Amino acid sequence: MPVYYPFLTLVSIVIFVWLGRRMALARNRNGLAWGIGGALLPPVLLVLWRLRPLTTEEGELDAPEAA
């Protein structure tokens, strides 16, 4: 196994985390959850790509309440 394979794996994971977070924030979704999902299973980003953006009211309903 070439030495650079682990490095390529790490770089691809970072790219998928960044892409998932960026796409989620553009659609008013949870960036952390979609970033982790993109890191663990990159095809999940296709699901995010097909989701419609949340409206402001829907985003407020999904946001955790501040105590």
PDB file of N, CA, C and O in Angstrom:
ATOM      1  N   MET A   1       0.852  -1.182   0.000  1.00  0.00           N
ATOM      2  CA  MET A   1       0.000   0.000   0.000  1.00  0.00           C
ATOM      3  C   MET A   1       0.897   1.244   0.000  1.00  0.00           C
ATOM      4  O   MET A   1       1.747   1.396   0.877  1.00  0.00           O
ATOM      5  N   PRO A   2       0.709   2.127  -0.976  1.00  0.00           N
ATOM      6  CA  PRO A   2       1.522   3.348  -1.006  1.00  0.00           C
ATOM      7  C   PRO A   2       1.282   4.220   0.231  1.00  0.00           C
ATOM      8  O   PRO A   2       0.215   4.194   0.844  1.00  0.00           O
ATOM      9  N   VAL A   3       2.293   4.973   0.560  1.00  0.00           N
ATOM     10  CA  VAL A   3       2.280   5.800   1.767  1.00  0.00           C
ATOM     11  C   VAL A   3       1.237   6.910   1.688  1.00  0.00           C
ATOM     12  O   VAL A   3       0.733   7.339   2.726  1.00  0.00           O
ATOM     13  N   TYR A   4       0.902   7.383   0.507  1.00  0.00           N
ATOM     14  CA  TYR A   4       0.012   8.529   0.378  1.00  0.00           C
ATOM     15  C   TYR A   4      -1.480   8.173   0.454  1.00  0.00           C
ATOM     16  O   TYR A   4      -2.309   9.083   0.482  1.00  0.00           O
ATOM     17  N   TYR A   5      -1.847   6.906   0.488  1.00  0.00           N
ATOM     18  CA  TYR A   5      -3.261   6.536   0.577  1.00  0.00           C
ATOM     19  C   TYR A   5      -3.954   7.071   1.829  1.00  0.00           C
ATOM     20  O   TYR A   5      -5.053   7.612   1.713  1.00  0.00           O
ATOM     21  N   PRO A   6      -3.371   6.948   3.012  1.00  0.00           N
ATOM     22  CA  PRO A   6      -4.035   7.523   4.189  1.00  0.00           C
ATOM     23  C   PRO A   6      -4.210   9.040   4.083  1.00  0.00           C
ATOM     24  O   PRO A   6      -5.210   9.590   4.543  1.00  0.00           O
ATOM     25  N   PHE A   7      -3.243   9.699   3.481  1.00  0.00           N
ATOM     26  CA  PHE A   7      -3.347  11.150   3.290  1.00  0.00           C
ATOM     27  C   PHE A   7      -4.498  11.486   2.346  1.00  0.00           C
ATOM     28  O   PHE A   7      -5.262  12.414   2.610  1.00  0.00           O
ATOM     29  N   LEU A   8      -4.630  10.747   1.258  1.00  0.00           N
ATOM     30  CA  LEU A   8      -5.737  10.976   0.319  1.00  0.00           C
ATOM     31  C   LEU A   8      -7.081  10.719   0.981  1.00  0.00           C
ATOM     32  O   LEU A   8      -8.046  11.437   0.723  1.00  0.00           O
ATOM     33  N   THR A   9      -7.153   9.711   1.824  1.00  0.00           N
ATOM     34  CA  THR A   9      -8.390   9.419   2.552  1.00  0.00           C
ATOM     35  C   THR A   9      -8.761  10.576   3.469  1.00  0.00           C
ATOM     36  O   THR A   9      -9.915  11.004   3.504  1.00  0.00           O
ATOM     37  N   LEU A  10      -7.783  11.077   4.206  1.00  0.00           N
ATOM     38  CA  LEU A  10      -8.024  12.198   5.109  1.00  0.00           C
ATOM     39  C   LEU A  10      -8.466  13.446   4.351  1.00  0.00           C
ATOM     40  O   LEU A  10      -9.388  14.140   4.780  1.00  0.00           O
ATOM     41  N   VAL A  11      -7.822  13.730   3.240  1.00  0.00           N
ATOM     42  CA  VAL A  11      -8.182  14.904   2.436  1.00  0.00           C
ATOM     43  C   VAL A  11      -9.599  14.758   1.890  1.00  0.00           C
ATOM     44  O   VAL A  11     -10.359  15.726   1.901  1.00  0.00           O
ATOM     45  N   SER A  12      -9.970  13.574   1.413  1.00  0.00           N
ATOM     46  CA  SER A  12     -11.317  13.394   0.872  1.00  0.00           C
ATOM     47  C   SER A  12     -12.373  13.529   1.968  1.00  0.00           C
ATOM     48  O   SER A  12     -13.447  14.077   1.719  1.00  0.00           O
ATOM     49  N   ILE A  13     -12.089  13.040   3.176  1.00  0.00           N
ATOM     50  CA  ILE A  13     -13.033  13.183   4.283  1.00  0.00           C
ATOM     51  C   ILE A  13     -13.240  14.654   4.607  1.00  0.00           C
ATOM     52  O   ILE A  13     -14.373  15.094   4.803  1.00  0.00           O
ATOM     53  N   VAL A  14     -12.159  15.414   4.665  1.00  0.00           N
ATOM     54  CA  VAL A  14     -12.259  16.847   4.963  1.00  0.00           C
ATOM     55  C   VAL A  14     -13.056  17.564   3.882  1.00  0.00           C
ATOM     56  O   VAL A  14     -13.861  18.441   4.194  1.00  0.00           O
ATOM     57  N   ILE A  15     -12.852  17.214   2.644  1.00  0.00           N
ATOM     58  CA  ILE A  15     -13.598  17.843   1.541  1.00  0.00           C
ATOM     59  C   ILE A  15     -15.088  17.535   1.661  1.00  0.00           C
ATOM     60  O   ILE A  15     -15.917  18.425   1.468  1.00  0.00           O
ATOM     61  N   PHE A  16     -15.441  16.282   1.979  1.00  0.00           N
ATOM     62  CA  PHE A  16     -16.851  15.926   2.101  1.00  0.00           C
ATOM     63  C   PHE A  16     -17.506  16.582   3.315  1.00  0.00           C
ATOM     64  O   PHE A  16     -18.684  16.933   3.257  1.00  0.00           O
ATOM     65  N   VAL A  17     -16.772  16.752   4.406  1.00  0.00           N
ATOM     66  CA  VAL A  17     -17.308  17.472   5.567  1.00  0.00           C
ATOM     67  C   VAL A  17     -17.581  18.915   5.192  1.00  0.00           C
ATOM     68  O   VAL A  17     -18.650  19.444   5.496  1.00  0.00           O
ATOM     69  N   TRP A  18     -16.638  19.549   4.545  1.00  0.00           N
ATOM     70  CA  TRP A  18     -16.798  20.953   4.127  1.00  0.00           C
ATOM     71  C   TRP A  18     -17.973  21.093   3.158  1.00  0.00           C
ATOM     72  O   TRP A  18     -18.791  22.003   3.298  1.00  0.00           O
ATOM     73  N   LEU A  19     -18.055  20.200   2.187  1.00  0.00           N
ATOM     74  CA  LEU A  19     -19.132  20.267   1.204  1.00  0.00           C
ATOM     75  C   LEU A  19     -20.494  20.050   1.853  1.00  0.00           C
ATOM     76  O   LEU A  19     -21.446  20.768   1.546  1.00  0.00           O
ATOM     77  N   GLY A  20     -20.597  19.073   2.743  1.00  0.00           N
ATOM     78  CA  GLY A  20     -21.861  18.817   3.433  1.00  0.00           C
ATOM     79  C   GLY A  20     -22.297  19.996   4.276  1.00  0.00           C
ATOM     80  O   GLY A  20     -23.473  20.362   4.273  1.00  0.00           O
ATOM     81  N   ARG A  21     -21.359  20.599   5.002  1.00  0.00           N
ATOM     82  CA  ARG A  21     -21.685  21.767   5.840  1.00  0.00           C
ATOM     83  C   ARG A  21     -22.120  22.943   4.984  1.00  0.00           C
ATOM     84  O   ARG A  21     -23.096  23.621   5.304  1.00  0.00           O
ATOM     85  N   ARG A  22     -21.402  23.185   3.903  1.00  0.00           N
ATOM     86  CA  ARG A  22     -21.721  24.311   3.013  1.00  0.00           C
ATOM     87  C   ARG A  22     -23.107  24.145   2.381  1.00  0.00           C
ATOM     88  O   ARG A  22     -23.892  25.091   2.335  1.00  0.00           O
ATOM     89  N   MET A  23     -23.396  22.945   1.901  1.00  0.00           N
ATOM     90  CA  MET A  23     -24.696  22.689   1.290  1.00  0.00           C
ATOM     91  C   MET A  23     -25.813  22.806   2.319  1.00  0.00           C
ATOM     92  O   MET A  23     -26.874  23.355   2.019  1.00  0.00           O
ATOM     93  N   ALA A  24     -25.588  22.297   3.525  1.00  0.00           N
ATOM     94  CA  ALA A  24     -26.617  22.336   4.569  1.00  0.00           C
ATOM     95  C   ALA A  24     -26.914  23.769   4.986  1.00  0.00           C
ATOM     96  O   ALA A  24     -28.079  24.137   5.137  1.00  0.00           O
ATOM     97  N   LEU A  25     -25.896  24.571   5.171  1.00  0.00           N
ATOM     98  CA  LEU A  25     -26.120  25.960   5.568  1.00  0.00           C
ATOM     99  C   LEU A  25     -26.843  26.744   4.475  1.00  0.00           C
ATOM    100  O   LEU A  25     -27.628  27.642   4.777  1.00  0.00           O
ATOM    101  N   ALA A  26     -26.587  26.417   3.223  1.00  0.00           N
ATOM    102  CA  ALA A  26     -27.267  27.084   2.114  1.00  0.00           C
ATOM    103  C   ALA A  26     -28.754  26.726   2.083  1.00  0.00           C
ATOM    104  O   ALA A  26     -29.567  27.473   1.537  1.00  0.00           O
ATOM    105  N   ARG A  27     -29.103  25.578   2.672  1.00  0.00           N
ATOM    106  CA  ARG A  27     -30.500  25.133   2.687  1.00  0.00           C
ATOM    107  C   ARG A  27     -31.137  25.271   4.067  1.00  0.00           C
ATOM    108  O   ARG A  27     -32.193  24.691   4.321  1.00  0.00           O
ATOM    109  N   ASN A  28     -30.511  26.026   4.954  1.00  0.00           N
ATOM    110  CA  ASN A  28     -31.005  26.246   6.321  1.00  0.00           C
ATOM    111  C   ASN A  28     -31.186  24.937   7.076  1.00  0.00           C
ATOM    112  O   ASN A  28     -32.171  24.766   7.794  1.00  0.00           O
ATOM    113  N   ARG A  29     -30.255  24.024   6.923  1.00  0.00           N
ATOM    114  CA  ARG A  29     -30.274  22.738   7.622  1.00  0.00           C
ATOM    115  C   ARG A  29     -29.133  22.704   8.640  1.00  0.00           C
ATOM    116  O   ARG A  29     -28.328  23.634   8.701  1.00  0.00           O
ATOM    117  N   ASN A  30     -29.062  21.654   9.428  1.00  0.00           N
ATOM    118  CA  ASN A  30     -28.037  21.497  10.456  1.00  0.00           C
ATOM    119  C   ASN A  30     -26.698  21.164   9.791  1.00  0.00           C
ATOM    120  O   ASN A  30     -26.512  20.061   9.278  1.00  0.00           O
ATOM    121  N   GLY A  31     -25.775  22.119   9.804  1.00  0.00           N
ATOM    122  CA  GLY A  31     -24.488  21.946   9.138  1.00  0.00           C
ATOM    123  C   GLY A  31     -23.622  20.878   9.777  1.00  0.00           C
ATOM    124  O   GLY A  31     -22.927  20.150   9.068  1.00  0.00           O
ATOM    125  N   LEU A  32     -23.646  20.764  11.101  1.00  0.00           N
ATOM    126  CA  LEU A  32     -22.828  19.771  11.784  1.00  0.00           C
ATOM    127  C   LEU A  32     -23.290  18.358  11.440  1.00  0.00           C
ATOM    128  O   LEU A  32     -22.469  17.500  11.116  1.00  0.00           O
ATOM    129  N   ALA A  33     -24.572  18.116  11.505  1.00  0.00           N
ATOM    130  CA  ALA A  33     -25.100  16.774  11.223  1.00  0.00           C
ATOM    131  C   ALA A  33     -24.836  16.362   9.780  1.00  0.00           C
ATOM    132  O   ALA A  33     -24.427  15.229   9.524  1.00  0.00           O
ATOM    133  N   TRP A  34     -25.062  17.259   8.849  1.00  0.00           N
ATOM    134  CA  TRP A  34     -24.845  16.927   7.440  1.00  0.00           C
ATOM    135  C   TRP A  34     -23.363  16.825   7.115  1.00  0.00           C
ATOM    136  O   TRP A  34     -22.979  16.062   6.228  1.00  0.00           O
ATOM    137  N   GLY A  35     -22.520  17.584   7.819  1.00  0.00           N
ATOM    138  CA  GLY A  35     -21.079  17.451   7.623  1.00  0.00           C
ATOM    139  C   GLY A  35     -20.580  16.095   8.079  1.00  0.00           C
ATOM    140  O   GLY A  35     -19.781  15.460   7.391  1.00  0.00           O
ATOM    141  N   ILE A  36     -21.046  15.645   9.238  1.00  0.00           N
ATOM    142  CA  ILE A  36     -20.663  14.322   9.739  1.00  0.00           C
ATOM    143  C   ILE A  36     -21.216  13.231   8.821  1.00  0.00           C
ATOM    144  O   ILE A  36     -20.534  12.249   8.527  1.00  0.00           O
ATOM    145  N   GLY A  37     -22.448  13.415   8.376  1.00  0.00           N
ATOM    146  CA  GLY A  37     -23.033  12.446   7.445  1.00  0.00           C
ATOM    147  C   GLY A  37     -22.246  12.358   6.148  1.00  0.00           C
ATOM    148  O   GLY A  37     -22.054  11.272   5.602  1.00  0.00           O
ATOM    149  N   GLY A  38     -21.792  13.501   5.660  1.00  0.00           N
ATOM    150  CA  GLY A  38     -20.987  13.515   4.436  1.00  0.00           C
ATOM    151  C   GLY A  38     -19.630  12.867   4.632  1.00  0.00           C
ATOM    152  O   GLY A  38     -19.095  12.263   3.703  1.00  0.00           O
ATOM    153  N   ALA A  39     -19.062  12.984   5.834  1.00  0.00           N
ATOM    154  CA  ALA A  39     -17.772  12.354   6.115  1.00  0.00           C
ATOM    155  C   ALA A  39     -17.906  10.844   6.194  1.00  0.00           C
ATOM    156  O   ALA A  39     -17.057  10.114   5.681  1.00  0.00           O
ATOM    157  N   LEU A  40     -18.975  10.369   6.839  1.00  0.00           N
ATOM    158  CA  LEU A  40     -19.152   8.932   7.028  1.00  0.00           C
ATOM    159  C   LEU A  40     -19.666   8.225   5.779  1.00  0.00           C
ATOM    160  O   LEU A  40     -19.257   7.105   5.475  1.00  0.00           O
ATOM    161  N   LEU A  41     -20.564   8.889   5.061  1.00  0.00           N
ATOM    162  CA  LEU A  41     -21.168   8.278   3.889  1.00  0.00           C
ATOM    163  C   LEU A  41     -21.389   9.367   2.830  1.00  0.00           C
ATOM    164  O   LEU A  41     -22.462   9.969   2.792  1.00  0.00           O
ATOM    165  N   PRO A  42     -20.401   9.631   1.974  1.00  0.00           N
ATOM    166  CA  PRO A  42     -20.506  10.726   1.008  1.00  0.00           C
ATOM    167  C   PRO A  42     -21.764  10.727   0.130  1.00  0.00           C
ATOM    168  O   PRO A  42     -22.232  11.813  -0.212  1.00  0.00           O
ATOM    169  N   PRO A  43     -22.346   9.572  -0.259  1.00  0.00           N
ATOM    170  CA  PRO A  43     -23.570   9.636  -1.067  1.00  0.00           C
ATOM    171  C   PRO A  43     -24.747  10.315  -0.366  1.00  0.00           C
ATOM    172  O   PRO A  43     -25.716  10.691  -1.026  1.00  0.00           O
ATOM    173  N   VAL A  44     -24.681  10.482   0.968  1.00  0.00           N
ATOM    174  CA  VAL A  44     -25.759  11.175   1.668  1.00  0.00           C
ATOM    175  C   VAL A  44     -25.845  12.631   1.203  1.00  0.00           C
ATOM    176  O   VAL A  44     -26.886  13.268   1.366  1.00  0.00           O
ATOM    177  N   LEU A  45     -24.778  13.157   0.635  1.00  0.00           N
ATOM    178  CA  LEU A  45     -24.812  14.530   0.120  1.00  0.00           C
ATOM    179  C   LEU A  45     -25.746  14.650  -1.073  1.00  0.00           C
ATOM    180  O   LEU A  45     -26.253  15.737  -1.349  1.00  0.00           O
ATOM    181  N   LEU A  46     -25.980  13.561  -1.783  1.00  0.00           N
ATOM    182  CA  LEU A  46     -26.953  13.592  -2.874  1.00  0.00           C
ATOM    183  C   LEU A  46     -28.362  13.818  -2.343  1.00  0.00           C
ATOM    184  O   LEU A  46     -29.172  14.490  -2.980  1.00  0.00           O
ATOM    185  N   VAL A  47     -28.650  13.255  -1.174  1.00  0.00           N
ATOM    186  CA  VAL A  47     -29.952  13.478  -0.545  1.00  0.00           C
ATOM    187  C   VAL A  47     -30.093  14.948  -0.179  1.00  0.00           C
ATOM    188  O   VAL A  47     -31.126  15.564  -0.444  1.00  0.00           O
ATOM    189  N   LEU A  48     -29.064  15.504   0.425  1.00  0.00           N
ATOM    190  CA  LEU A  48     -29.084  16.913   0.805  1.00  0.00           C
ATOM    191  C   LEU A  48     -29.229  17.808  -0.418  1.00  0.00           C
ATOM    192  O   LEU A  48     -29.925  18.821  -0.365  1.00  0.00           O
ATOM    193  N   TRP A  49     -28.594  17.451  -1.495  1.00  0.00           N
ATOM    194  CA  TRP A  49     -28.663  18.235  -2.727  1.00  0.00           C
ATOM    195  C   TRP A  49     -30.091  18.292  -3.271  1.00  0.00           C
ATOM    196  O   TRP A  49     -30.496  19.297  -3.856  1.00  0.00           O
ATOM    197  N   ARG A  50     -30.851  17.216  -3.077  1.00  0.00           N
ATOM    198  CA  ARG A  50     -32.223  17.155  -3.585  1.00  0.00           C
ATOM    199  C   ARG A  50     -33.246  17.787  -2.644  1.00  0.00           C
ATOM    200  O   ARG A  50     -34.370  18.060  -3.067  1.00  0.00           O
ATOM    201  N   LEU A  51     -32.888  18.029  -1.372  1.00  0.00           N
ATOM    202  CA  LEU A  51     -33.829  18.632  -0.430  1.00  0.00           C
ATOM    203  C   LEU A  51     -34.042  20.105  -0.750  1.00  0.00           C
ATOM    204  O   LEU A  51     -33.128  20.808  -1.181  1.00  0.00           O
ATOM    205  N   ARG A  52     -35.260  20.546  -0.531  1.00  0.00           N
ATOM    206  CA  ARG A  52     -35.551  21.955  -0.747  1.00  0.00           C
ATOM    207  C   ARG A  52     -35.077  22.758   0.463  1.00  0.00           C
ATOM    208  O   ARG A  52     -35.012  22.221   1.568  1.00  0.00           O
ATOM    209  N   PRO A  53     -34.745  24.032   0.271  1.00  0.00           N
ATOM    210  CA  PRO A  53     -34.362  24.855   1.426  1.00  0.00           C
ATOM    211  C   PRO A  53     -35.535  25.037   2.385  1.00  0.00           C
ATOM    212  O   PRO A  53     -36.687  25.139   1.962  1.00  0.00           O
ATOM    213  N   LEU A  54     -35.231  25.075   3.673  1.00  0.00           N
ATOM    214  CA  LEU A  54     -36.258  25.322   4.674  1.00  0.00           C
ATOM    215  C   LEU A  54     -36.615  26.802   4.683  1.00  0.00           C
ATOM    216  O   LEU A  54     -35.756  27.661   4.486  1.00  0.00           O
ATOM    217  N   THR A  55     -37.879  27.085   4.913  1.00  0.00           N
ATOM    218  CA  THR A  55     -38.282  28.474   5.083  1.00  0.00           C
ATOM    219  C   THR A  55     -37.856  28.925   6.473  1.00  0.00           C
ATOM    220  O   THR A  55     -37.437  28.104   7.289  1.00  0.00           O
ATOM    221  N   THR A  56     -37.958  30.208   6.746  1.00  0.00           N
ATOM    222  CA  THR A  56     -37.564  30.744   8.045  1.00  0.00           C
ATOM    223  C   THR A  56     -38.387  30.120   9.161  1.00  0.00           C
ATOM    224  O   THR A  56     -37.851  29.790  10.219  1.00  0.00           O
ATOM    225  N   GLU A  57     -39.689  29.955   8.933  1.00  0.00           N
ATOM    226  CA  GLU A  57     -40.552  29.379   9.956  1.00  0.00           C
ATOM    227  C   GLU A  57     -40.182  27.918  10.231  1.00  0.00           C
ATOM    228  O   GLU A  57     -40.138  27.496  11.387  1.00  0.00           O
ATOM    229  N   GLU A  58     -39.921  27.156   9.185  1.00  0.00           N
ATOM    230  CA  GLU A  58     -39.537  25.757   9.359  1.00  0.00           C
ATOM    231  C   GLU A  58     -38.192  25.641  10.065  1.00  0.00           C
ATOM    232  O   GLU A  58     -37.996  24.753  10.895  1.00  0.00           O
ATOM    233  N   GLY A  59     -37.277  26.525   9.740  1.00  0.00           N
ATOM    234  CA  GLY A  59     -35.975  26.521  10.384  1.00  0.00           C
ATOM    235  C   GLY A  59     -36.073  26.833  11.857  1.00  0.00           C
ATOM    236  O   GLY A  59     -35.326  26.271  12.659  1.00  0.00           O
ATOM    237  N   GLU A  60     -36.977  27.717  12.230  1.00  0.00           N
ATOM    238  CA  GLU A  60     -37.172  28.035  13.644  1.00  0.00           C
ATOM    239  C   GLU A  60     -37.800  26.870  14.397  1.00  0.00           C
ATOM    240  O   GLU A  60     -37.507  26.663  15.574  1.00  0.00           O
ATOM    241  N   LEU A  61     -38.657  26.112  13.731  1.00  0.00           N
ATOM    242  CA  LEU A  61     -39.275  24.959  14.385  1.00  0.00           C
ATOM    243  C   LEU A  61     -38.265  23.853  14.639  1.00  0.00           C
ATOM    244  O   LEU A  61     -38.368  23.142  15.639  1.00  0.00           O
ATOM    245  N   ASP A  62     -37.273  23.694  13.735  1.00  0.00           N
ATOM    246  CA  ASP A  62     -36.264  22.643  13.889  1.00  0.00           C
ATOM    247  C   ASP A  62     -35.142  23.061  14.832  1.00  0.00           C
ATOM    248  O   ASP A  62     -34.413  22.203  15.329  1.00  0.00           O
ATOM    249  N   ALA A  63     -34.987  24.345  15.088  1.00  0.00           N
ATOM    250  CA  ALA A  63     -33.892  24.821  15.943  1.00  0.00           C
ATOM    251  C   ALA A  63     -34.180  24.466  17.395  1.00  0.00           C
ATOM    252  O   ALA A  63     -35.323  24.540  17.845  1.00  0.00           O
ATOM    253  N   PRO A  64     -33.131  24.078  18.129  1.00  0.00           N
ATOM    254  CA  PRO A  64     -33.349  23.782  19.554  1.00  0.00           C
ATOM    255  C   PRO A  64     -33.689  25.054  20.318  1.00  0.00           C
ATOM    256  O   PRO A  64     -33.170  26.130  20.023  1.00  0.00           O
ATOM    257  N   GLU A  65     -34.569  24.911  21.304  1.00  0.00           N
ATOM    258  CA  GLU A  65     -34.991  26.051  22.111  1.00  0.00           C
ATOM    259  C   GLU A  65     -33.892  26.486  23.055  1.00  0.00           C
ATOM    260  O   GLU A  65     -33.229  25.647  23.665  1.00  0.00           O
ATOM    261  N   ALA A  66     -33.691  27.785  23.184  1.00  0.00           N
ATOM    262  CA  ALA A  66     -32.726  28.311  24.141  1.00  0.00           C
ATOM    263  C   ALA A  66     -33.405  28.406  25.505  1.00  0.00           C
ATOM    264  O   ALA A  66     -34.445  29.049  25.649  1.00  0.00           O
ATOM    265  N   ALA A  67     -32.816  27.771  26.481  1.00  0.00           N
ATOM    266  CA  ALA A  67     -33.454  27.733  27.817  1.00  0.00           C
ATOM    267  C   ALA A  67     -33.142  28.969  28.613  1.00  0.00           C
ATOM    268  O   ALA A  67     -33.594  29.102  29.751  1.00  0.00           O
TER     269      ALA A  67
END
